[in-house]
Amino acid sequence: MQGLPAEVWTAVRLTVELAAITTVILLLLGTPLAWWLARSRARWKEAVGAVVALPLVLPPTVLGFYLLVALGPGGPGGLLAGLWGARTLAFSFEGLVIGSVVYSMPFVVQPIRNAFEAMGDRPLEVAATLRASPARAFWTVAVPLARPGFLTGAVLGFAHTIGEFGVVLMIGGNIPGETKVLSVAIYDYVETMQWREANILAAGMVAFAFAVILAMTLIGRRAARVDE
Amino acid sequence: MSGGGTIRAAFRGRLGRFELDAAFTVPATGVTALFGPSGCGKTTVLRCMAGLQRLPGGVCTVDGDPWQEGDRFRPAHERPVGYVFQEPSLFPHLSVRGNLLFGARSRPPAAGPGRIGFAEVVELLGLAGLLDRAPGRLSGGERQRVAIGRALLSQPKLLLMDEPLSALDRATKDEILPFLERLHAGLSLPVLYVSHDMAEVERLADHLVLMEEGRVRAAGPLARLQTDPSLPLLAAANAAVSLDAVVEGHDAAYGLARLRVEGAVLALPARPGVPGERRRLSVAAGAVGLALAPPEGDTALNVLPARILSAVPVTEQEVVAVLGLGPDGAGARLLARVTRLSWERLGLAEGMALYARIGGVS
């Protein structure tokens, strides 16, 4: 039985790298955003919430198209790329990270926002009456209490980035070692009639998805127990 | 700066069905109860004092220190308050010890002048066996005790308690009340205690702020308000007067304590105490009878000369008399609820000297 070609492992490594970097960035950007969405009384916050949630509904091709324009030579991405002498962020790993961040944003922001909302005002009021500044209350009370939300958000953000296809195809193309991630690799194998490789990768993805959903359920169950 | 030694609060604002317009000044010592029916604005006043809620134009000055005045508004985390919420609201991710030390920034504070020590709080509230437990594994009463200890350990200059017992069942209340009484006796910390339960107020409060639909109806020493004929307290079915008594001695043969109140000495079945020890007594209006002469062949131990200071018909059938103990009526006040029939039959009237027969004291 012959092993999988090296390019498969390149794709796996690339995919995991992309998902990990995307998740870290999403936690850094998504936490303040989720906090604001959960606590602000501004009327227009739901409009911002809707914009964040757009990728849930939009076809990945639409998102990919606008990202392509934005990352291309005429867009802000092109300007940014100019800083290190490149012409465009499209068809690059960096571009893929930016696209993934936008695409997976709702999957990270929503659970964290829900967790912040579910804890209510009381724990923060208690912290304030115990002389904790808003920053200390955030780090020592809000974040630990929202831990299940962070776990859920991180797992979902990671998994969703791994499963990304349409957006990658639009802005990343199919460059081995740079933008050729797993989902694209499967598509490639099918196109070129390499059913065995496609089958193995697809089955791996099914197992991964199963593990993710199981993990999510267990996190949810544990969080419910802690609350008792 | 004026207002030293007092707590001054004045808040106005819209509050659901009615306007809140509450202002009071109470001494910055002892326990002051904010008493009134549910939804009369007590909790809002307390939240405003803690800085958890901001009503523009409000005033809150504690012991000469302005927390809110004009445009000045000190945020909650910069006010030296301890706040005990109706629900214990412990942090579920911290142990009992972690909760207790949250306000102390994790360093167990040692007792010192004007400081409340960790060991002292653990002892006072009986928390020694609970320190390493998670809040989820405590009973309701234990949780509330931890919440009280946590508030105390933040070294407050004012303790605000928002109906800390109302979410608990009768048995748990009775478990916690002694702790609160010890707190009252053992610490010099001023406490504002919100309650709609007169029984708690009678046991704990020194001063009373009586609230009604967002307004302060009256404020002053508890016993004075309890016996004020212009206030509704004395007409209540369970009206009572709280007396601060000092232990004078003990009759060991019969297990009776001699307790001095202003203008009289009462003999009561009670645990022996050290002479000089202070006890809180509560005498219900329904437990006091009136007699023109000291009755003979009576089981009542406490028949005391008194004078009728005023009388209020509270129902068609009953009259509540405000009594002053002592032949001249200058001592402590008591209430006596008697039937109108007896009142007229004995020809009782304001100003009359007679005997108060005290049937029960708690």
Interface residues (C-beta under 8 A of the other chain):
Chain A: R122 P123 E125 V126 A127 A128 T129 L130 R131 A132 S133 P134 A137 T140 V141 P144 L145 R147 V226 D227 E228
Chain B: A50 G51 L52 P75 A76 H77 E78 R79 P80 V81 G82 Y83 F85 E87 S89 F91 P92 H93 F102 G103 G136 R150 A151 S154 L160
